[in-house]
Amino acid sequence: MGGTLKGKTCVITGATSGIGRAAAVQLGGLGADLILTGRDRRKGADLVRKVRRDPACGSAHFLRADLSIQREVRELAAAIRSRCARVDVLINNAGARFDTFRLTTDTIESTFATNHLSHFLLTLLLLDTLRAAEAARVITVSSGTHGGAIGDFERQLRRENYDRKAAYGNSKLANLMFAYELARRVKGTNITSNAVDPGGVATNLGRNNGIVSWLRHVGYYALKGELLSPEKGAETIVFLASSPAIEGVSGKYYFRKREIESSGISKDEAAAKRLWESSLRMTGLDYLSK
Ligand SMILES: NC(=O)c1ccc[n+]([C@@H]2O[C@H](COP(=O)([O-])OP(=O)(O)OC[C@H]3O[C@@H](n4cnc5c(N)ncnc54)[C@H](OP(=O)(O)O)[C@@H]3O)[C@@H](O)[C@H]2O)c1
């Protein structure tokens, strides 16, 4: 179902572990030129060595950035822009869960900053390189957990209201609302924007919170018989990045390579517009504002 990606530049955030790492290997196998990003140089170098071993892979480079820090997102965008005249596929995949409230160096709650604001900022800073592609695909990794979120973004950003599940669910809802709103704002251009739920995948997600928290996450899907390998979890991302069947498709949400419905609130256009405006304010940007 995947097409070739020979000659196409694919940027993947969070490529050093789990789903992003598996997606990088699969996209390399389809011939892509890979820009792999993560915050750990050693893991990045290991991955570059691995993908370059596949003779099908175009080229592979690792760029380090901690996406929870806006200065580093800006530096990453600048490094990508200086390296590539165009980006054909941008995969907004990096993500994290935090059991306790934490502020980033920009004094923003860490889950929202890492999962949503980072990708909002990166995508908008890469818009002209996406516009330079013949047909650019932006793929944002959301989650089925968005379904339990009510979109009380401002409330969850405050220490006294912090709820780890709500914070994560809201960040994944924000991913989805961003993907849809971007699709509306770039409609009629060469850029498409879709979102994906990879399913329950055995990765390092949540390991930062300790083994018990991590086992709770993995055990939940394992008990339901739905725990996927990272390779399986990456398949829908790779499908969205490469399949000719997705050409021109935009503003959709995919699970197991099929379009699915997302929650009612994720489709609330006024709420998405408000989230866009507050994300612009929180990142100091003024792009595609209307
Ligand atoms: N696993 C699941 O069941 C599941 C289900 C639904 C959705 N998702 C989503 O899938 C995506 C990938 O997660 P995963 O499950 O593959 O987890 P993972 O194994 O923990 O991988 C997450 C990736 O994001 C990177 N990352 C985290 N915080 C970062 C930061 N501040 N700056 C830069 N990179 C950062 C990690 O870097 P390090 O290698 O340095 O840690 C890693 O490369 C996430 O968006 C997650 O929300 C996962």
The ligand as a MOL file (V3000), in Angstrom:
LIG
                    3D

  0  0  0     0  0            999 V3000
M  V30 BEGIN CTAB
M  V30 COUNTS 48 52 0 0 0
M  V30 BEGIN ATOM
M  V30 1 N 2.6480 4.0830 22.9700 0
M  V30 2 C 1.3360 4.2270 22.8610 0
M  V30 3 O 0.5560 3.3440 23.2900 0
M  V30 4 C 0.7590 5.4460 22.1990 0
M  V30 5 C -0.6330 5.4820 21.9830 0
M  V30 6 C -1.1760 6.5980 21.3610 0
M  V30 7 C -0.3630 7.6360 20.9700 0
M  V30 8 N 0.9900 7.5840 21.1990 0 CHG=1
M  V30 9 C 1.8130 8.7170 20.7690 0
M  V30 10 O 2.8750 8.2370 19.9560 0
M  V30 11 C 3.9520 9.1720 19.9580 0
M  V30 12 C 5.2580 8.4440 20.1290 0
M  V30 13 O 5.3280 7.8950 21.4290 0
M  V30 14 P 5.9320 6.4570 21.7490 0
M  V30 15 O 4.8240 5.6480 22.2710 0
M  V30 16 O 6.7310 5.9610 20.6100 0 CHG=-1
M  V30 17 O 6.8380 6.8150 23.0190 0
M  V30 18 P 8.4310 6.7800 23.2630 0
M  V30 19 O 8.9760 5.4250 23.0020 0
M  V30 20 O 8.6310 7.3470 24.6240 0
M  V30 21 O 8.9740 7.7950 22.1690 0
M  V30 22 C 8.7290 9.1880 22.2960 0
M  V30 23 C 9.7170 9.9570 21.4760 0
M  V30 24 O 9.5360 11.3580 21.7400 0
M  V30 25 C 10.7720 11.9000 22.1800 0
M  V30 26 N 10.5960 13.0030 23.1210 0
M  V30 27 C 9.9390 13.0070 24.2950 0
M  V30 28 N 10.0550 14.2040 24.8970 0
M  V30 29 C 10.8250 14.9690 24.0750 0
M  V30 30 C 11.3170 16.2860 24.1450 0
M  V30 31 N 11.0770 17.0860 25.1910 0
M  V30 32 N 12.0760 16.7370 23.1300 0
M  V30 33 C 12.3550 15.9580 22.0760 0
M  V30 34 N 11.9160 14.6990 21.9480 0
M  V30 35 C 11.1650 14.2130 22.9390 0
M  V30 36 C 11.4870 10.7330 22.8600 0
M  V30 37 O 12.8790 10.9960 23.0150 0
M  V30 38 P 13.8010 10.0690 23.9740 0
M  V30 39 O 14.1940 8.8830 23.1380 0
M  V30 40 O 14.9480 10.9640 24.2950 0
M  V30 41 O 12.9720 9.7080 25.1680 0
M  V30 42 C 11.1690 9.6360 21.8620 0
M  V30 43 O 11.9930 9.7410 20.7200 0
M  V30 44 C 3.6140 10.1630 21.0820 0
M  V30 45 O 3.1130 11.3550 20.5170 0
M  V30 46 C 2.5270 9.4720 21.8860 0
M  V30 47 O 1.6770 10.3910 22.5340 0
M  V30 48 C 1.5660 6.4990 21.8090 0
M  V30 END ATOM
M  V30 BEGIN BOND
M  V30 1 1 1 2
M  V30 2 2 2 3
M  V30 3 1 2 4
M  V30 4 1 4 5
M  V30 5 2 4 48
M  V30 6 2 5 6
M  V30 7 1 6 7
M  V30 8 2 7 8
M  V30 9 1 8 9
M  V30 10 1 8 48
M  V30 11 1 9 10
M  V30 12 1 9 46
M  V30 13 1 10 11
M  V30 14 1 11 12
M  V30 15 1 11 44
M  V30 16 1 12 13
M  V30 17 1 13 14
M  V30 18 2 14 15
M  V30 19 1 14 16
M  V30 20 1 14 17
M  V30 21 1 17 18
M  V30 22 2 18 19
M  V30 23 1 18 20
M  V30 24 1 18 21
M  V30 25 1 21 22
M  V30 26 1 22 23
M  V30 27 1 23 24
M  V30 28 1 23 42
M  V30 29 1 24 25
M  V30 30 1 25 26
M  V30 31 1 25 36
M  V30 32 1 26 27
M  V30 33 1 26 35
M  V30 34 2 27 28
M  V30 35 1 28 29
M  V30 36 1 29 30
M  V30 37 2 29 35
M  V30 38 1 30 31
M  V30 39 2 30 32
M  V30 40 1 32 33
M  V30 41 2 33 34
M  V30 42 1 34 35
M  V30 43 1 36 37
M  V30 44 1 36 42
M  V30 45 1 37 38
M  V30 46 2 38 39
M  V30 47 1 38 40
M  V30 48 1 38 41
M  V30 49 1 42 43
M  V30 50 1 44 45
M  V30 51 1 44 46
M  V30 52 1 46 47
M  V30 END BOND
M  V30 END CTAB
M  END
